[in-house]
Amino acid sequence: MQKIFGIIRQILQAPDLRKKIFFTFFIIVIFRIFASIPAPGVNVSVLASVFKNNQALSVLNIFSGGTLSTAAIVGIGLGPFITATVIFQFLAYIVPKIKDLQEQGERGQRIINQYTRIITIPIAILQSYGIYLFLLNASQTPIIGKLSLLGIVTFILTMSAGSIFLMWLGEMITEYGIGDGISLLIALGILATLPEQVISTATTQGINGIVGIVLILLFLAMIVVIIIINESTRNVPVNYTRMARGVELVGGEKSYIPIKINTAGVMPIIFALSLLLLPTELSQILETNKNHLIHTVATSVFGFLSNQTYYGIIYALLIIFMTYFYTFIVFKPEDVSNNIQKQGGFIPGFRPGKQTENYIYDILLRLTFVGAIFLAVIAIIPLIVQGYTNITTVSIGGTSILIIVTVLLTVIKNIRSQMVTRSYSVYV
């Protein structure tokens, strides 16, 4: 305990770090205030029961940070922004101009971020309209009354503006606070609703002592496994040749490249949920279409995604695909191989260049397979538990735990690295 207070004291004594933490806390308070304001005319109690009884919607509620089930004015969350991000990540493989921007470093990334913000707006409008139609047709008991054209436009603009506002808050945290703002807002949204969900699950579904103990042990085991996998790395040894600089010999050191089992972190989960959000909301919009064929197809799609088994399979496959996709975006074997060669290094037993690149690629491929399976299993464990016990644990299950633990670990590492940097600066 004394050590913990000592760490807190060190943090508070660092003006720059203290400022970042207080700024992050301030933004979080603003987020929670807006997350508690429901859209006008919504029957929140009826809406909550609809989400509780629908598997797909419960998971999508996680993605919004728990604000979708309350129809808050920021109810669609950061879904539109992340969907736009996924679109641009895919376009980089198709459109040469976007790929060139990615390779231009910070300047190119700023341009891509600006395009992403622009694309977020129409996606937010589409999803807001989908939310309105969902509220209108999701239950026999009215969740929201039929609005006039002006009322519908006001509702859509309010929800869209809420999503854009959250995007801005997330970017402010990333730039001036601690950690990745987008992931942090999602994690804290889940964390804020966690106690209520646990109590609701325990009281309404008659969980006895033995089942409760088993669920708690499963919950703790998942946390331990998530931490172990996220912290596990494969260290690839690298030797550096000795080179003459003037009259001195430099280099000759031995180092290693740490490659994580779960290089992608929590992003595959977020991306997979984002991709599932689009067909769900689109089918909700098209269900009201008077064309019989369109109505039938939309109803079938929504019914398909509401099926626990089908949903779990699609969810797992999307996570596996997005894990590979995102991993090879953030960790490029070719760039790593080139950097090793430029610095006069080599991996023992492999020639610099293509052979080193292929070796790193093979290692990353195998590690990513383990990481992808891990993420998929963690995500669908609650679906399996529910299938055998009829207990709705999805909202407090693997996806929630994974996002919360991964984001908190990232924040802790961020704070620790800044404290270490500050310690070095003192001695310099």
C-alpha positions in Angstrom: 0.0 0.0 0.0 2.9 2.3 0.8 4.4 1.7 -2.6 1.1 2.5 -4.3 0.9 5.9 -2.4 4.5 6.5 -3.4 3.6 6.0 -7.1 0.6 8.3 -6.8 2.8 10.9 -5.1 5.4 10.7 -7.9 2.6 11.2 -10.5 1.2 14.2 -8.7 4.6 15.7 -8.4 5.2 15.6 -12.2 3.4 18.7 -13.6 3.1 17.5 -17.2 1.8 14.1 -16.2 -0.5 15.5 -13.6 -2.0 17.9 -16.2 -2.6 15.0 -18.6 -4.3 12.9 -16.0 -6.6 15.7 -14.8 -7.4 16.6 -18.4 -8.4 13.0 -19.2 -10.5 12.8 -16.0 -12.2 16.1 -17.0 -13.1 14.8 -20.5 -14.4 11.5 -19.0 -16.7 13.5 -16.7 -18.1 15.4 -19.7 -18.6 12.1 -21.5 -20.6 10.6 -18.6 -22.7 13.7 -18.3 -23.8 13.5 -21.9 -24.2 9.7 -21.7 -26.8 10.2 -18.9 -29.0 12.5 -21.0 -31.6 10.4 -23.0 -33.0 11.5 -26.3 -36.4 13.2 -25.9 -39.5 11.1 -26.0 -37.8 7.7 -25.4 -39.2 5.1 -22.9 -35.9 4.0 -21.4 -37.4 1.1 -19.3 -39.0 -0.6 -22.3 -35.8 -0.1 -24.4 -33.7 -1.7 -21.7 -35.9 -4.8 -21.7 -35.6 -5.1 -25.5 -31.8 -5.0 -25.3 -31.8 -7.5 -22.4 -33.7 -10.1 -24.5 -31.7 -9.6 -27.8 -28.2 -11.1 -28.0 -27.0 -9.1 -31.0 -28.2 -5.8 -29.6 -26.6 -6.5 -26.2 -23.2 -6.9 -27.8 -23.8 -3.8 -30.0 -24.6 -1.9 -26.8 -21.1 -2.8 -25.6 -19.7 -1.1 -28.6 -21.5 2.2 -27.8 -20.1 2.1 -24.3 -23.5 1.3 -22.8 -25.2 4.4 -24.1 -27.3 2.6 -26.9 -29.6 0.8 -24.4 -30.5 4.1 -22.8 -30.9 6.0 -26.1 -28.6 8.8 -24.8 -27.9 11.7 -27.1 -24.5 10.1 -27.6 -26.2 6.7 -28.0 -24.6 5.7 -31.3 -21.3 6.2 -29.6 -18.0 6.0 -31.6 -19.4 3.5 -34.1 -19.5 5.8 -37.1 -15.9 7.0 -36.6 -14.5 3.5 -36.2 -16.5 2.3 -39.2 -15.0 5.1 -41.2 -11.6 4.1 -40.0 -12.1 0.5 -41.1 -13.3 1.7 -44.5 -10.1 3.7 -45.0 -7.9 0.9 -43.8 -9.5 -1.4 -46.5 -9.3 1.4 -49.1 -5.5 1.6 -48.6 -5.2 -1.8 -50.2 -7.3 -0.8 -53.2 -6.7 2.9 -53.8 -3.0 3.7 -54.5 -3.5 7.4 -53.5 -4.6 6.4 -49.9 -1.7 4.0 -49.7 0.7 6.7 -50.7 -0.7 9.0 -48.0 -0.1 6.2 -45.4 3.5 6.1 -46.4 4.0 9.8 -46.1 4.2 9.6 -42.3 2.6 12.2 -40.0 1.5 14.5 -42.8 -0.2 11.8 -44.7 -1.9 10.5 -41.5 -3.3 13.9 -40.8 -4.9 14.0 -44.3 -6.4 10.5 -43.8 -7.7 11.5 -40.4 -9.4 14.5 -41.9 -11.0 12.3 -44.6 -12.1 9.9 -41.9 -13.9 12.6 -40.0 -15.7 13.7 -43.1 -16.9 10.2 -43.9 -18.0 9.8 -40.3 -20.8 12.4 -40.7 -22.9 10.5 -43.3 -22.3 7.2 -41.5 -23.5 8.9 -38.2 -26.6 10.2 -40.0 -27.4 6.8 -41.4 -27.0 5.1 -38.1 -29.1 7.7 -36.3 -31.9 7.1 -38.7 -31.5 3.4 -38.1 -31.8 4.0 -34.4 -35.0 6.0 -34.9 -36.6 3.2 -36.9 -35.4 0.6 -34.4 -37.0 2.6 -31.5 -40.2 2.9 -33.6 -40.5 -0.8 -34.4 -38.6 -2.8 -31.8 -41.4 -3.4 -29.4 -45.2 -3.7 -29.2 -45.0 -1.3 -26.3 -44.1 2.1 -27.8 -40.5 3.1 -27.1 -40.8 6.3 -29.0 -43.8 7.9 -30.7 -44.1 8.7 -34.3 -42.4 12.1 -34.9 -43.1 14.8 -37.5 -40.6 15.3 -40.2 -39.0 18.1 -38.2 -38.9 15.9 -35.1 -37.2 13.1 -37.1 -34.6 15.5 -38.5 -34.0 16.9 -35.0 -33.6 13.4 -33.6 -31.1 12.4 -36.3 -29.1 15.6 -36.0 -29.0 15.3 -32.2 -27.7 11.7 -32.3 -25.3 12.4 -35.1 -23.9 15.5 -33.3 -23.5 13.4 -30.2 -21.3 10.9 -32.1 -19.2 13.6 -33.6 -18.8 15.2 -30.2 -17.6 11.9 -28.8 -15.1 11.6 -31.6 -13.8 15.0 -30.8 -13.5 14.1 -27.1 -11.6 11.0 -27.9 -9.2 12.8 -30.1 -8.6 15.4 -27.4 -7.7 12.7 -24.9 -5.3 11.1 -27.4 -3.6 14.5 -28.0 -3.6 16.0 -24.6 -4.4 13.2 -22.2 -3.4 9.7 -21.4 -3.8 6.7 -23.7 -5.9 6.2 -26.9 -9.0 8.4 -26.4 -11.4 6.3 -28.5 -10.6 3.0 -26.8 -10.6 4.7 -23.4 -14.1 6.2 -23.8 -15.5 2.8 -25.0 -13.9 1.0 -22.0 -15.1 3.5 -19.4 -18.6 3.5 -20.9 -18.7 -0.3 -20.3 -17.1 0.1 -16.9 -19.7 2.6 -15.8 -22.6 0.3 -16.6 -20.9 -2.9 -15.2 -22.2 -2.8 -11.6 -25.8 -2.3 -12.7 -25.5 -5.1 -15.2 -24.0 -7.5 -12.7 -26.7 -6.7 -10.1 -29.5 -7.0 -12.7 -28.2 -10.4 -14.0 -27.9 -11.7 -10.4 -31.3 -10.6 -9.2 -33.5 -11.2 -12.3 -32.1 -14.6 -13.4 -32.0 -16.4 -10.1 -28.3 -17.2 -9.9 -27.7 -19.5 -7.0 -24.5 -19.7 -4.9 -22.7 -22.4 -6.9 -23.4 -20.9 -10.3 -22.4 -17.5 -8.9 -19.1 -18.8 -7.6 -18.4 -20.5 -11.0 -19.2 -17.3 -12.9 -16.9 -15.3 -10.6 -14.1 -17.8 -11.1 -14.6 -17.7 -14.8 -14.6 -13.9 -14.7 -11.3 -13.9 -12.8 -9.7 -16.6 -15.0 -10.5 -14.6 -18.1 -8.8 -11.5 -16.6 -5.7 -13.5 -15.8 -5.6 -15.1 -19.3 -6.1 -11.8 -21.0 -3.3 -10.2 -19.0 -0.9 -13.1 -19.7 -1.6 -13.1 -23.5 -1.4 -9.4 -23.8 1.9 -9.3 -22.0 3.4 -12.3 -23.8 6.0 -11.7 -26.5 8.3 -13.6 -28.7 11.8 -12.1 -28.6 13.6 -12.3 -31.9 17.4 -12.0 -31.4 19.3 -9.3 -33.4 23.1 -8.9 -33.6 24.8 -5.7 -34.7 28.1 -5.8 -36.5 31.1 -3.7 -35.3 31.8 -0.7 -37.5 34.7 1.7 -37.5 33.9 5.4 -36.9 37.1 7.3 -37.0 39.5 5.6 -34.6 36.7 3.9 -32.6 34.8 0.7 -33.1 31.1 1.0 -32.5 28.3 -1.6 -32.5 28.6 -5.3 -31.9 25.7 -5.3 -29.4 23.1 -8.0 -29.1 19.4 -7.0 -28.9 16.0 -8.4 -29.7 12.7 -7.5 -31.3 9.7 -8.2 -29.1 6.7 -9.5 -31.1 3.5 -9.7 -29.1 1.1 -12.6 -29.4 -1.7 -10.1 -29.5 -0.1 -7.3 -31.5 -3.5 -6.0 -32.6 -4.7 -5.5 -29.0 -8.4 -4.7 -28.6 -8.9 -3.2 -32.1 -10.1 -6.4 -33.8 -13.0 -6.7 -31.3 -13.9 -3.0 -32.0 -13.6 -3.4 -35.7 -15.7 -6.7 -35.7 -18.4 -5.0 -33.7 -18.4 -2.1 -36.1 -18.8 -4.3 -39.1 -21.7 -6.1 -37.4 -23.3 -2.8 -36.6 -23.9 -1.8 -40.2 -26.0 -4.8 -41.4 -28.0 -4.8 -38.2 -28.9 -1.1 -38.5 -29.4 -1.3 -42.3 -31.8 -4.2 -41.9 -33.7 -2.2 -39.3 -34.0 0.7 -41.8 -35.1 -1.5 -44.7 -37.6 -3.5 -42.6 -40.1 -0.6 -43.0 -39.8 -0.6 -46.8 -43.0 -1.3 -48.5 -41.4 -3.5 -51.2 -42.1 -7.1 -50.2 -38.7 -8.4 -51.4 -36.7 -5.8 -49.6 -38.8 -6.1 -46.4 -38.4 -9.9 -46.5 -34.6 -9.8 -47.0 -34.1 -7.2 -44.3 -36.2 -9.2 -41.8 -34.3 -12.3 -42.6 -30.9 -10.6 -42.1 -31.9 -9.1 -38.8 -33.4 -12.5 -37.6 -30.2 -14.2 -38.7 -28.0 -11.8 -36.8 -30.3 -12.2 -33.7 -29.7 -16.0 -33.7 -27.1 -16.7 -31.0 -25.3 -19.5 -32.9 -25.0 -17.8 -36.2 -24.1 -14.5 -34.5 -21.3 -16.2 -32.6 -19.8 -17.9 -35.7 -19.8 -14.6 -37.7 -18.5 -12.7 -34.7 -15.6 -15.1 -34.2 -14.7 -15.2 -37.9 -14.7 -11.4 -38.2 -12.5 -11.2 -35.1 -10.0 -13.7 -36.6 -9.9 -11.8 -39.9 -9.6 -8.4 -38.4 -6.8 -9.6 -36.1 -4.7 -10.6 -39.1 -5.7 -7.5 -41.0 -4.9 -5.0 -38.2 -1.7 -6.9 -37.1 -0.1 -6.6 -40.6 -1.1 -2.9 -40.7 0.7 -1.9 -37.5 3.6 -4.4 -37.7 5.1 -4.7 -41.2 7.9 -7.3 -41.6 9.3 -5.5 -44.6 9.8 -2.2 -42.6 11.3 -4.1 -39.6 13.7 -6.0 -41.9 14.8 -2.7 -43.6 15.4 -1.0 -40.3 17.5 -3.9 -39.0 19.6 -3.8 -42.2 20.1 0.0 -42.1 21.3 -0.2 -38.6 23.9 -2.8 -39.5 22.0 -5.6 -37.7 21.1 -9.2 -38.6 19.1 -12.1 -37.2 21.5 -15.0 -36.6 21.1 -17.7 -39.3 19.3 -15.4 -41.8 20.6 -13.0 -44.4 19.6 -9.4 -44.2 16.9 -8.4 -46.6 14.2 -10.7 -48.0 15.3 -13.8 -46.0 15.0 -11.8 -42.7 11.6 -10.4 -43.8 10.3 -13.9 -44.6 11.5 -15.1 -41.2 9.8 -12.3 -39.3 6.7 -12.8 -41.5 6.5 -16.5 -40.5 6.8 -15.7 -36.8 4.2 -13.0 -37.0 1.8 -15.3 -38.9 2.1 -18.0 -36.2 1.8 -15.7 -33.3 -1.2 -13.9 -34.9 -3.0 -17.2 -35.3 -2.7 -17.8 -31.5 -3.8 -14.2 -30.8 -6.7 -14.4 -33.2 -8.0 -17.6 -31.7 -7.6 -16.2 -28.2 -9.6 -13.1 -29.1 -12.3 -15.1 -30.8 -12.7 -17.6 -27.8 -12.7 -14.8 -25.2 -15.4 -13.0 -27.2 -17.8 -16.0 -27.7 -17.3 -17.7 -24.2 -20.3 -15.7 -22.8 -22.4 -16.9 -25.8 -21.5 -20.5 -25.0 -22.2 -20.0 -21.3 -25.6 -18.5 -22.1 -26.4 -21.4 -24.4 -25.9 -23.9 -21.5 -27.2 -21.9 -18.6 -29.7 -19.4 -20.1 -27.9 -16.7 -18.1 -27.4 -13.4 -20.0 -23.7 -12.9 -19.3 -22.8 -11.3 -22.6 -22.9 -7.8 -21.4 -20.5 -8.6 -18.6 -18.6 -11.2 -20.6 -15.5 -11.7 -22.6 -15.8 -8.7 -24.9 -16.3 -6.3 -22.1 -13.5 -7.7 -20.0 -11.1 -7.8 -22.9 -11.7 -4.1 -23.8 -11.5 -2.9 -20.2 -8.4 -4.9 -19.2 -6.6 -4.1 -22.5 -7.3 -0.4 -22.3 -6.4 -0.2 -18.6 -3.1 -2.0 -19.3 -2.3 0.4 -22.1 -3.0 3.4 -19.8 -0.9 2.0 -17.1 2.0 1.4 -19.5 1.6 5.0 -20.8 1.8 6.5 -17.4 4.8 4.2 -16.5 6.7 5.1 -19.6 6.2 8.8 -19.0 7.4 8.4 -15.4 10.5 6.6 -16.6 11.1 9.3 -19.2 10.8 11.9 -16.5 13.2 10.0 -14.3 15.8 9.8 -17.0 15.4 13.6 -17.7 16.2 14.2 -14.0 19.6 12.4 -14.3 20.4 14.0 -17.7 
